[in-house]
């Protein structure tokens, strides 16, 4: 083992994240464990930080970077083969791993502040033709101000985001935050859970809320025609220009919603938000109107930016695809796809928090060849 006996126990650099995963249950038979679970997790995270996109990549990283790994843990028996790694990731409890992830992120961020955007993403190459297994779909919570992933939950087979979102919310301490969700999450029970957890919500309102959407749309049309003279409103307008596109957004907030509460008794509802956008691209003009409901009591000038903050989660999806090649990942067996996604979210957060102005992609490239930079990402 090239001096492994001398290296065992010689490590001294602390690893921040491992303390939050010490209670993870190990699915392997205790007497047959050659590679401790904390060493496996450390290997996987460092490898993903350095650019690993497959389990084979992780195994190769372990072979080449054993000296680096032994700065943090003994690795007395070296590192596992890719087959062994695949078996461990496939059987590791994904939900428990995600809960440990949430605990770790909470230690990084403290109490949540500002907007938490919740949205789902499908890992398209994780499907299996054999057996007709659909690709995995993960619902993630993203802190818009800190630009960190706060947690994620795998959407169960034959289920949807309506079931996953309450599980994700229950994992997190969201008191004082503003939770934004697209139309799929515009559900009475989800709104009630957010209120019960002492947070506020901004929920997109579309056709899946049938009569509620119809009542809001009809009322707004009537009030627009009458110049909103019969209700209390606030209004704000912004103009953005980029790459030859000019977009004008008019945010109107209806603060008088007693009439709507009498009909629908929606948990915590305090206002309706209407966003009218006009996009001008050359000679082409596009118009769109979007509706939201919220528990907040704020003016349009404050609610407009909150609505726009939700779409910061798309930047995280873009990073996962372009930097971590998420849509090209072919990890498919049992819990391995969900656990691999959690590892990528961990790597995303660590690279995002690293000091400097370099892009995430460049930082990940540096981590691949600079052991000191890579070690600094996880060291205390």
JOTAHU-V932503 format. One record per helix or strand. SS is the DSSP state (hx for helix, st for strand). FROM is the first residue (numbers start at 1). TO is the last residue. Records with the same first field share a line. If there is no record, write none. Layout:
SS = FROM-TO + FROM-TO
//
This chain:
hx = 4-7 + 17-21 + 30-32 + 37-49 + 55-64 + 66-69 + 82-91 + 94-109 + 124-126 + 130-132 + 161-171 + 183-185 + 188-196 + 207-225 + 258-264 + 300-322 + 326-328 + 336-353 + 360-369 + 371-378
st = 15-15 + 115-122 + 128-128 + 133-133 + 137-143 + 148-154 + 178-181 + 200-205 + 233-242 + 245-254 + 271-281 + 284-294 + 379-379
//
